[in-house]
């Protein structure tokens, strides 16, 4: 049985006395892994790491960001079978479909890396003489990515790739039913040359982790794929800070 650790600021954090969640193989009902239940303090540490890293990441030219994203894509491609088997084991998808999904993750990363040359602003004619209005697209800041159980690899790409290319950093929360693939991805992030804190992975209940991410004034946007009911709760939590959802 595998045991995973929270991934914060480029490092895996020892579990210590944290409460653990058991992950089951849905076909056999065997316990295949344990992942930590992050506390509110853990969530805060992950957000702070992302916020600190975002300042320099935003200054990084898009074409350089693209290089990091392509590096991640290649690492995922090199480990496609590992991701596929992990996916099938933790959420029951046939292996052939899991191989496809692992391939989608690579493709999504590479697709958004191509956006480096397409992040453009505008020059807007002014009503006043001798004046031009310049509109720039600026990074928002820290983005929280809350993921569902049923496409745990594909949604990594959806949550991570556009965020990184826009100059933002991310805190990922995988589903408690299928978090293993996300933690395997975190291992590749640590192995890569990506700056620390740009991608963070934490696990736990929606009531603790999801609420803390959605209600944090340091989170600029919450990207959630899941049920309407969960979406309503996130929108309510995000409303106090007028956080984008």
Secondary structure, 3 states (H helix, E strand, C coil): CEECCEEECCEEECCCCCCEEEEECCCCCCEEEEEECCCHHHHHHHHHHHHHHHHHHHHCCHHHHHHHHHHHHHHHHHCHHHHHHHHHHHHCCCHHHHHHHHHHHHHHHHHHHHHHHHCCCEEEECCCCCCEEEECCCCCCEEEEECCCCCCCHHHHHHHHHHHHCCCEEEEECCCCCCHHHHHHHHHHHHCCCCCCCEEEECCCHHHHHHHHHHCCCEEEEEECCCHHHHHHHHHHHHCCCCEC
